[in-house]
Amino acid sequence: MKIKVMAAITVVVLTLGLVVVVVAAQTSTPTSAVNQNQDVPNHFGELISSAKASGKAITFDFLVPLVTGERVWTIPDDTAKRSVSTVGVDYVCFSEPWNAGSRERCTLFSNISSITFLK
């Protein structure tokens, strides 16, 4: 009789322990990638600005080229003398020499399929 009572108590204690573990796992706050790396930009404009500020080359891959035949640009471009001039809320502009001045070419972020840069 004592063995049955001890077995029943053991089962109840183990069951309660399992319930506590399951409830704790379900109610814990998950750790997201953003919480792990606070340096991750919140939007595309911030990503471009931080890449530009790093001073390293940024490669843009466009869905529709801004210049015929040039779907991929690496900025700064010493040959074409292009640079990122403005980063807006939903667009980016590039500046390049043109005659005695400069020309601005702007595109929406939705026209950029990818950006690559070194951190």
N, C-alpha and C positions, 0 to 999 in steps of 0.2 A: 504494500500500500504506500509506504514511504517513497519507494522508487517511482511510482506513478505520479505522485504529487510533485516530486522533484523534477521529473520529466516535463510535467505540465507547466511548472514555474519557469523552467529553462526555455521552453517553447514560447511562452508569453514574453519573457525578457528579450529573447532574440528577435521576435516579431516587432516589439516596440522599438528596438534598436534599428531595425531595418526601416521602419516607418520614419524615424527621426532622420536617418541618412537620406532617404528619398525626398522628404519635405525640404531638407536643407539644400539639396542639389537643385530642386525646382525653384526655390525662392532666391537663390544667389544671383547677384548681378553679373552678367557675362562681361568679359573683358573684350572690347572690340579692338581692331587694329588702330583706330584713331586714338584710343586711350593709351596704347602702347607706344605710339610714335607721334608726339605732339608737333613735329616738324612737317607733317603731311599737310599740303595745301588744301583748303576747303573748296576751291573752285578753280576752273581752268585759267582764269586771268591771274590768279595768285601763283599758280604753277609757272606760267610764263614769266611773270615778274621775278620770281625767286630764281628761275634758271638764268634770266638775263643778269640779275644782280651777282650771280656767281662768277660772271666773266668768262665762263666756258662756252664752247660752241653748243648751239641748240639746233637740232634738225627737225624741220616741219615737213610733214607729209600731207599734201593737200588732196582733197577729193577732186576738185576742179582747179587746175593750175592757174595761178595769178598771171603767169607769163606762159604763152604757148610752148609746150614741150618741157616745162620746168615744174614737174609735180613735186619734187623734193628740193627744199632749200636748207642749207646749213648757214646759220647766222652766228656771228658776223661773217660776211662773205667778202674777203679781201679783193677778189676779182671783180665782182659787180658792185662792191662798196655798199652792200645792203646791211641794214641794222634794224632791230626792233625799235620803233620810235614811240608808239603809244599802245598801251594795253587798256582796253575799255571793259565794260561789264560783260559784253558778249562778243567782242571783236578785238582784233589785233591789227596794228598798222606797221608797215615796213617802209623805211626811208632809203632812197638811193639817189645818187647824183643824177641830175637831168639838166643838160645845157648849162646855164649859169646858176641854176638853183638846185632844187631837189624835187623828187616825185614821191608821193605817198601812195602806197598800195595797201588797202585795208580789206580784211575778210572777216566773216563771222567765224566764231569757234566751230560752228556746225560744218564748216568747209575743211576743217583740220581733222584728218583721220588719226594722226598720232604725233606726239612730240617726244624726241629723245634727247637726253642731255646727261652729262656726268655730274654726280654730286660730289 
